Amino acid sequence: MTGSMGQDDAVQDDPVQHDAGQEELELVDRWWRAANYLSVGQIYLRSNPLLGEPLAAEHTKSRLLGHWGTTPGLNFVYAHLNRVIRRDSTEMLFVAGPGHGGPAVVANAWLEGTYSEIYAHVGNDAEGMAELFRQFSYPGGIPSHAAPESPGSISEGGELGYSLAHAYGSVFDNPQLVTAVVIGDGEAETGPLAASWHSHNFLDPAADGAVLPILHLNGYKIANPTVLARMPEQQLEQLLRGYGHEPYFVTVDDPDAFEKAHRDFAEALDRCMAEIRAIQDACRAPAENSETRNATDQAAPRWPMIVLRSPKGWTGPRSVDGKQVEGTWRSHQVPLSEVRTNGDHLRQLEEWLKSYRPGELFDGDGRLRPDVAEGAPTGNFRMSATPHANGGLLRRALKLPQYRDHAVEVPAPGTERVSPMITLVHGCGTSSP
Ligand SMILES: Cc1ncc(C[n+]2csc(CCOP(=O)(O)OP(=O)(O)O)c2C)c(N)n1
């Protein structure tokens, strides 16, 4: 991880507890592999979910849909957030800006058990897994994007650009909530997203929750390179600092160096969470502790964020038909497009699925092994089960004033001059012409 502080500053003034031990990160990795396996399964498979028999063309879907490229990044972030939620009992909400990575949102909800709780026909065993795969982007099934019916989702990903605004909306007047939002580098080029960087200016650290933006630079928007991923890093850092953020960069140079990637991201995340807490604690300090409080009241807080640079389609096929796929635009949707008709593609798909070592993740009945399941937070701490993403659970009656009380007497048309604003504020707004 590189931050915008000089190294000496970081050592002297380090609020972070570096407690992401090896075992914890191995658990994060198992969760990530499981989510990736379930994501690939959703895109490709209609049966044989655990690869109990050699993969055959008829086990695959005849029409392949979905977006792989963004999915491993979403799964990676989700797995890491779960570690922090379990450790700190933080109320967290996850917003997937690249909501076209629907397989990730759905996979994590299934791993957390929420999916089967809500949709009983998609159980948490092999049969349920087969149904999870079959229903994805299938007639009578579920959308390929994060959607209202995706547990834990408040942001429909089909039209890019609103994730950061939605994230801020979720934390206003919600002081306990931290909303983590993954922003695609393509999405970041939309007008709404570009304007949303200013939203933290409306945040009151005492009365509102916090937003943790995670800018995901996987380099491409469909078939084109993205502006932010090509910008020199120093310039990007200055841009984000100019918006008022403290950016921490996590760069995955070597796609096989999983351990390092986990360590770097965990460290950046711990640092961000500690800084969020420090900002909030200072602003929420009791009035008698006015020294701390005044100090922070004066300065606008510099909210932390993460810039994650990782290969598009990470952990997917490195190359297909002699052309590089992982780390390029070719991984955006379905990297192996001919699994039904091309034996090489089918074999590559089987190898890809097996690379996640599903036998270590699921038992023979398709249930999550305990040493993967323990990666899930409990109850409503699961991001897929948070009441903050379920308006039905958090309904409050609207305060609706009696509009009739503000009625203006109009004895004859065109005789009264009335200010609606004054009428609403003072109860009567009639002023004679
Ligand atoms: C407003 C809007 N414009 C265009 C699209 C079409 N579109 C779908 S995915 C995508 C690329 C998004 O890139 P990014 O946000 O970086 O996601 P990732 O590369 O991780 O898939 C685009 C342009 C869209 N969904 N919404």
The ligand as a Gaussian input file, in Angstrom:
#p B3LYP/6-31G(d) Opt

LIG

1 1
 C      -24.720000       5.556000     -17.891000
 C      -24.176000       4.315000     -18.541000
 N      -23.421000       4.436000     -19.665000
 C      -22.944000       3.337000     -20.277000
 C      -23.215000       2.088000     -19.787000
 C      -22.702000       0.860000     -20.487000
 N      -21.682000       0.171000     -19.703000
 C      -21.918000      -0.988000     -19.076000
 S      -20.580000      -1.585000     -18.267000
 C      -19.646000      -0.273000     -18.774000
 C      -18.191000      -0.158000     -18.377000
 C      -18.076000       0.251000     -16.975000
 O      -16.745000       0.344000     -16.596000
 P      -16.375000       0.285000     -15.076000
 O      -17.291000       1.151000     -14.294000
 O      -14.915000       0.566000     -14.975000
 O      -16.708000      -1.206000     -14.669000
 P      -15.803000      -2.490000     -14.965000
 O      -14.732000      -2.128000     -15.919000
 O      -15.223000      -2.855000     -13.643000
 O      -16.745000      -3.496000     -15.519000
 C      -20.382000       0.601000     -19.561000
 C      -19.854000       1.838000     -20.172000
 C      -24.032000       2.001000     -18.623000
 N      -24.312000       0.814000     -18.077000
 N      -24.494000       3.122000     -18.019000

